Amino acid sequence: ERELMDRELIREQTMQMIFQMDINGSWDYETQSVIPENAAAIDKKQAIRTLEIIRDHIEDIDAIISESTDKWATGRIAKTELAILRNAVAEMKYIDEIPNGVAINEAVNLAKKYGDERSYAFVNSVLRKVNTALEG
């Protein structure tokens, strides 16, 4: 139970870091103080792994998102939703230990918390298409 809450918190913090890096225009998380100092070592490890994936594969991740949004440029997607999608796609494509269904559900929960009333349906729709494409 506690581990599940920790993972949700890590995912939320990671999404916030992705949002901040997008605003700053740099995917090099090491040059930015985006990881909270008080994060536990294991939390930092999980967050850093996701941030490294995003830094190293941002073009692929954004292409996957674009393919699943009827070719929308990622610039047309609200920054909060984009951060949530980037986090989920990184988990779905590059982190085998996290089941795609878990990544989708967590992303939908973040969209409910941080987005408007339509955000969670948009995030769910995009990630279901991503899941179908990844499984195909």
Disulfide bonds with the S-S distance in Angstrom:
none
